[in-house]
Amino acid sequence: MKKTFLEICNDEGITIPTTLLAAKRIQRFSPDYSVDFTLDKESIELLESQLPLKCNYTLLKKMAENIIVANREKYRKNDISRLELMRLPQYRYHNASFYYSII
């Protein structure tokens, strides 16, 4: 059975980006990986309450997947997740600087 977005967030300790800058970076992020999960009502409510953007279902699904993938991609130099780095004011990294890790 597929996990819901909320279950994945709880299992992996993911915090949803709450700043507009980080949310836009997540929205523009185009990962090479895909995650199989369910976006249920509770997950939608979590995203709508945390994200600073108003989104339709399709964009919420994309944002949720990008959040999961960005959390699982780790920076090679110090193992900080891409999601954490996206929250910083200065963010410029090459895709080759990250590796994908399922926690």
C-alpha positions as CSV (number, residue, x, y, z in Angstrom):
1,M,0.0,0.0,0.0
2,K,1.3,3.5,-0.9
3,K,2.1,5.9,1.9
4,T,0.4,9.2,2.1
5,F,2.4,12.5,1.9
6,L,1.6,13.1,5.6
7,E,3.0,9.7,6.6
8,I,6.2,10.3,4.6
9,C,6.6,13.7,6.2
10,N,6.2,12.2,9.7
11,D,8.5,9.2,8.9
12,E,11.3,11.3,7.4
13,G,10.9,14.4,9.6
14,I,10.1,16.7,6.7
15,T,9.1,20.3,7.4
16,I,7.1,22.1,4.7
17,P,8.7,25.3,3.4
18,T,6.8,28.3,4.8
19,T,8.6,31.2,3.1
20,L,7.7,32.4,-0.4
21,L,11.3,32.1,-1.6
22,A,11.6,28.5,-0.6
23,A,8.2,27.6,-2.0
24,K,9.1,29.1,-5.3
25,R,12.3,27.2,-5.4
26,I,10.4,24.0,-4.7
27,Q,7.9,24.8,-7.4
28,R,10.7,25.3,-10.0
29,F,12.7,22.3,-8.9
30,S,12.7,19.6,-11.6
31,P,14.0,16.4,-10.1
32,D,15.2,13.3,-12.0
33,Y,13.4,11.0,-9.5
34,S,9.8,10.2,-8.8
35,V,8.1,9.1,-5.6
36,D,5.0,7.0,-5.5
37,F,2.7,8.3,-2.8
38,T,-1.0,9.3,-2.2
39,L,-2.1,12.8,-1.6
40,D,-5.1,12.4,0.7
41,K,-7.3,15.0,2.3
42,E,-5.1,15.3,5.4
43,S,-2.0,15.8,3.3
44,I,-3.8,18.5,1.2
45,E,-4.9,20.3,4.3
46,L,-1.3,20.2,5.6
47,L,0.1,21.6,2.4
48,E,-2.6,24.3,2.1
49,S,-2.0,25.5,5.7
50,Q,1.8,25.5,5.4
51,L,2.6,26.7,1.9
52,P,2.5,30.4,1.3
53,L,1.0,29.8,-2.2
54,K,-2.5,29.0,-3.2
55,C,-2.4,25.9,-5.4
56,N,-4.8,23.7,-7.3
57,Y,-4.6,19.9,-6.8
58,T,-2.1,19.3,-9.6
59,L,0.3,21.9,-8.3
60,L,-0.1,20.6,-4.8
61,K,0.8,17.1,-6.0
62,K,3.9,18.4,-7.8
63,M,5.0,20.5,-4.8
64,A,4.5,17.4,-2.5
65,E,6.6,15.2,-4.7
66,N,9.3,17.9,-5.1
67,I,9.4,18.4,-1.3
68,I,9.9,14.6,-0.7
69,V,12.7,14.4,-3.4
70,A,14.4,17.5,-2.2
71,N,14.5,16.1,1.3
72,R,16.0,12.9,0.1
73,E,18.7,14.5,-2.0
74,K,21.8,15.2,0.1
75,Y,24.6,17.6,-0.7
76,R,27.9,15.7,-1.2
77,K,30.1,17.9,0.9
78,N,28.1,17.9,4.2
79,D,25.0,15.7,3.8
80,I,22.5,18.6,4.2
81,S,19.3,18.0,2.3
82,R,18.5,20.0,-0.8
83,L,15.3,21.1,1.0
84,E,17.3,22.7,3.8
85,L,19.6,24.4,1.4
86,M,16.6,25.8,-0.5
87,R,15.6,27.6,2.6
88,L,18.8,29.6,2.7
89,P,18.9,33.1,1.1
90,Q,21.7,32.1,-1.3
91,Y,21.1,29.0,-3.2
92,R,23.1,28.0,-6.2
93,Y,24.1,24.3,-6.6
94,H,24.7,22.0,-9.5
95,N,22.5,18.9,-9.7
96,A,25.7,16.8,-9.7
97,S,26.5,18.1,-6.2
98,F,23.7,15.9,-4.8
99,Y,23.1,12.2,-4.3
100,Y,19.7,10.6,-3.7
101,S,19.2,8.8,-0.4
102,I,16.1,7.1,0.9
103,I,16.2,7.4,4.6
